[in-house]
């Protein structure tokens, strides 16, 4: 395999969260509801909101799940497999927005609730990358790579999808099950390895 020695990508943990449409936001929080920016995230234009909801499956629920802004064209819930066991769900590993055939879930807000027939996924590990960095390191949109992480619990993440956009900042995103498996700390990097 060809190793891209220059590309050591910062790895960030993505906690369980919800994306909502305008329609669903009004059901959950009331007719005049707005998302309130609590903190900017690393990806430009994306932010953690003050709004939180409860998510429920057939076995249990999880309180105080954050909504990420801005509003989206479809509502989705992203959880880890540990979360899924608490909820009693078996969500598929998918890229964000690929919801067909995904797990059903209930989202409960202070003003109401919504039952999604599909919409809950475990996010596929991925790298957001700018077009400039993609060109520099010879990577292309939807390419599948590996990422090697060193340390006491060194491991190699396989099946990492590359997503290229001028709207991105170059970062790798994984869930907290994966962060803990590799004992990955803030600002830790991983070495991107191209598959032949």
C-alpha positions as a printed NumPy array, in Angstrom:
array([[  0.   ,   0.   ,   0.   ],
       [  1.12 ,   3.535,  -0.729],
       [  1.525,   5.68 ,   2.374],
       [  0.843,   9.413,   2.075],
       [  3.433,  10.536,   4.588],
       [  2.399,  14.186,   4.526],
       [ -1.259,  13.705,   5.369],
       [ -1.633,  13.309,   9.105],
       [ -5.27 ,  14.205,   9.564],
       [ -6.677,  15.491,  12.86 ],
       [ -9.206,  13.003,  14.258],
       [-12.356,  14.285,  15.95 ],
       [-14.972,  12.36 ,  17.899],
       [-18.567,  12.835,  16.851],
       [-20.977,  12.343,  19.747],
       [-24.568,  11.179,  19.301],
       [-26.607,  13.967,  17.728],
       [-29.68 ,  14.899,  15.721],
       [-30.2  ,  16.921,  12.536],
       [-33.702,  18.33 ,  12.038],
       [-35.84 ,  19.848,   9.318],
       [-37.717,  23.094,   9.893],
       [-40.995,  21.173,  10.012],
       [-39.764,  18.768,  12.667],
       [-38.14 ,  21.543,  14.704],
       [-41.556,  23.205,  15.039],
       [-43.156,  19.939,  16.171],
       [-40.444,  19.351,  18.764],
       [-40.06 ,  22.895,  20.113],
       [-43.116,  24.865,  19.029],
       [-44.25 ,  26.92 ,  16.057],
       [-41.78 ,  29.786,  16.558],
       [-38.793,  27.6  ,  17.39 ],
       [-35.309,  28.589,  16.26 ],
       [-31.967,  26.858,  16.673],
       [-29.618,  28.787,  18.96 ],
       [-25.881,  28.601,  18.288],
       [-24.03 ,  27.419,  21.397],
       [-20.644,  26.717,  19.83 ],
       [-19.122,  26.566,  16.351],
       [-17.926,  23.155,  15.162],
       [-14.805,  22.478,  13.12 ],
       [-16.712,  22.213,   9.844],
       [-17.541,  25.688,   8.503],
       [-21.148,  26.749,   9.077],
       [-21.916,  23.842,  11.423],
       [-22.671,  24.448,  15.096],
       [-23.794,  22.847,  18.336],
       [-27.148,  24.257,  19.403],
       [-28.655,  24.968,  22.808],
       [-31.583,  22.675,  21.903],
       [-31.611,  19.107,  23.201],
       [-34.015,  16.207,  22.737],
       [-34.641,  12.689,  23.969],
       [-34.27 ,   9.769,  21.576],
       [-36.165,   6.53 ,  22.146],
       [-36.062,   2.988,  20.838],
       [-37.937,  -0.183,  21.81 ],
       [-35.645,  -0.925,  24.775],
       [-34.87 ,   2.504,  26.22 ],
       [-34.085,   6.158,  25.707],
       [-31.247,   8.663,  25.927],
       [-31.819,  12.169,  27.262],
       [-30.128,  15.472,  26.432],
       [-29.083,  14.602,  22.884],
       [-27.81 ,  17.685,  21.073],
       [-29.193,  19.056,  17.845],
       [-26.61 ,  20.302,  15.359],
       [-27.358,  23.309,  13.179],
       [-28.262,  24.575,  10.734],
       [-31.595,  22.982,   9.813],
       [-31.374,  20.161,   7.264],
       [-33.477,  18.898,   4.377],
       [-34.148,  15.65 ,   6.257],
       [-34.152,  14.658,   9.902],
       [-31.638,  12.056,  11.02 ],
       [-30.173,  10.669,  14.236],
       [-26.541,   9.542,  14.497],
       [-25.582,   7.196,  17.336],
       [-22.796,   4.784,  18.254],
       [-23.348,   1.041,  18.504],
       [-23.18 ,   1.38 ,  22.303],
       [-26.061,   3.869,  22.11 ],
       [-27.932,   1.541,  19.765],
       [-27.805,  -1.273,  22.317],
       [-29.241,   1.031,  24.982],
       [-32.05 ,   1.962,  22.585],
       [-32.65 ,  -1.589,  21.374],
       [-31.962,  -0.685,  17.751],
       [-29.824,  -2.134,  14.975],
       [-28.969,   0.855,  12.786],
       [-26.856,   0.415,   9.661],
       [-23.434,   1.999,   9.143],
       [-24.077,   4.743,   6.609],
       [-22.836,   8.054,   5.289],
       [-24.805,  11.034,   6.516],
       [-27.993,  11.498,   4.501],
       [-28.175,   7.868,   3.312],
       [-31.291,   6.989,   5.276],
       [-33.244,   4.565,   3.071],
       [-33.855,   1.409,   5.08 ],
       [-32.218,   2.825,   8.215],
       [-33.559,   2.224,  11.725],
       [-36.791,   3.753,  13.061],
       [-36.531,   6.04 ,  16.079],
       [-38.618,   8.449,  18.174],
       [-37.385,  11.992,  18.901],
       [-39.02 ,  13.761,  21.854],
       [-38.897,  17.51 ,  22.436],
       [-40.558,  19.815,  24.973],
       [-43.495,  20.544,  22.639],
       [-44.044,  17.193,  20.93 ],
       [-42.463,  14.14 ,  19.363],
       [-41.835,  12.623,  15.951],
       [-41.615,   8.977,  14.959],
       [-39.206,   8.398,  12.103],
       [-39.862,   5.199,  10.156],
       [-36.244,   5.445,   9.051],
       [-33.581,   7.932,  10.059],
       [-31.215,   6.431,  12.651],
       [-27.704,   5.464,  11.536],
       [-24.223,   4.791,  12.844],
       [-22.095,   7.2  ,  10.834],
       [-19.515,   5.616,   8.563],
       [-16.046,   6.804,   9.548],
       [-15.017,   9.508,   7.12 ],
       [-12.587,  12.281,   6.241],
       [-13.841,  15.739,   5.312],
       [-11.254,  17.261,   2.992],
       [-10.9  ,  20.418,   0.962],
       [-10.406,  20.15 ,  -2.818],
       [ -6.945,  21.688,  -2.398],
       [ -5.859,  19.06 ,   0.124],
       [ -7.457,  16.271,  -1.905],
       [ -5.433,  17.3  ,  -4.945],
       [ -2.257,  17.744,  -2.901],
       [ -2.471,  14.261,  -1.41 ],
       [ -3.941,  12.464,  -4.418],
       [ -7.324,  11.687,  -2.871],
       [-10.715,  11.702,  -4.562],
       [-14.326,  11.991,  -3.434],
       [-15.791,   8.659,  -2.238],
       [-12.361,   7.006,  -2.224],
       [-11.9  ,   4.439,   0.561],
       [ -8.674,   4.674,   2.581],
       [ -7.135,   3.448,   5.827],
       [ -5.997,   5.643,   8.706],
       [ -3.236,   4.482,  11.064],
       [ -3.266,   5.723,  14.666],
       [ -0.232,   5.24 ,  16.909],
       [ -0.141,   4.996,  20.715],
       [ -0.685,   2.483,  23.501],
       [ -3.78 ,   1.188,  21.715],
       [ -2.499,   1.648,  18.178],
       [ -4.857,   0.565,  15.442],
       [ -5.677,   1.032,  11.773],
       [ -9.133,   2.203,  10.757],
       [-10.246,   0.565,   7.518],
       [-13.161,   1.51 ,   5.254],
       [-12.735,   5.264,   5.784],
       [-14.606,   7.22 ,   3.118],
       [-13.13 ,  10.442,   1.739],
       [-15.591,  13.301,   1.199],
       [-14.343,  16.266,  -0.821],
       [-15.986,  19.699,  -0.761],
       [-15.019,  23.365,  -0.769],
       [-17.363,  23.652,   2.238],
       [-15.164,  21.387,   4.378],
       [-12.175,  21.741,   6.664],
       [ -9.841,  18.753,   6.536],
       [-10.693,  16.54 ,   9.517],
       [-11.484,  12.876,  10.175],
       [-14.707,  12.05 ,  12.046],
       [-15.372,   8.872,  14.029],
       [-17.772,   8.079,  16.864],
       [-16.814,   7.751,  20.517],
       [-16.786,   3.945,  20.46 ],
       [-14.009,   4.241,  17.896],
       [-12.268,   7.083,  19.773],
       [-12.141,   4.99 ,  22.936],
       [-10.969,   1.872,  21.087],
       [ -7.889,   3.773,  19.927],
       [ -7.463,   5.85 ,  23.132],
       [ -7.533,   8.894,  20.875],
       [ -7.015,  12.282,  22.515],
       [ -7.952,  15.782,  21.278],
       [ -5.833,  17.009,  18.36 ],
       [ -4.411,  13.508,  17.794],
       [ -3.705,  12.698,  14.168],
       [ -3.821,   9.599,  12.009],
       [ -1.761,   8.751,   8.953],
       [ -3.858,   8.326,   5.795],
       [ -2.935,   5.237,   3.768],
       [ -4.168,   4.868,   0.197],
       [ -5.336,   1.472,  -0.983],
       [ -3.818,   0.213,  -4.204]])
